[in-house]
């Protein structure tokens, strides 16, 4: 497991000032470790565990890390979670090196519950945004979730 402490980011206008990076082996325990790290990072940044965005954010994060572990581990032995925050915003990304790029908005209408449908429903209900960003070489991606605080 690799972690980077939250620290101010300077010199980038419009950037969220606090960042933290967590890299884990793509295995089942990654979900629990990512959730626990999220709680610690948010507390460090002064976001109360009781804040109404925290529980949905933890569920969204869990679904995304679970997807990476279940579907990308063969091509991506690690999963990385990138956290960023500002006074009124919490953003996080789950990154893996699998080339498949899910269609986030089509997941909303998919039948059944769980997975990306849940991610998108919760994100939109909170007034947040979701986007898939490709790695420069096209062989991986990050799913970024941005939520208001």
Beta strands, then each sheet from edge to edge (+ up, - down):
strand 1: 2-8
strand 2: 18-25
strand 3: 78-86
strand 4: 89-96
strand 5: 129-134
strand 6: 141-148
sheet 1: 1+ 2- 3+ 4- 6+ 5-
end
